[in-house]
Amino acid sequence: MLDNMLSISGGFFSIVLLILDFIAIFEILNSTRTTTSKLLWALFVFLFPVLGLLCYFIFGERDQFNQDYQALP
């Protein structure tokens, strides 16, 4: 019984991880990054799914945070 529950939860986790990988790679390829940056991020997410997703969602999305601030007079 426990073995069956573990295999079901492992399969569910794998499917969720695969869907999140596809979403991340889709976002990477549609971003305004350079081609080299897109390729490196996509390879990192593809080769290291869990670590790549964590790093991309923590460090990868810098476009929305880079705003033009004016210097104080």
Secondary structure as UniProt FT lines:
FT   HELIX           2..29
FT   HELIX           35..47
FT   HELIX           49..55
FT   HELIX           56..60
FT   TURN            63..65
//
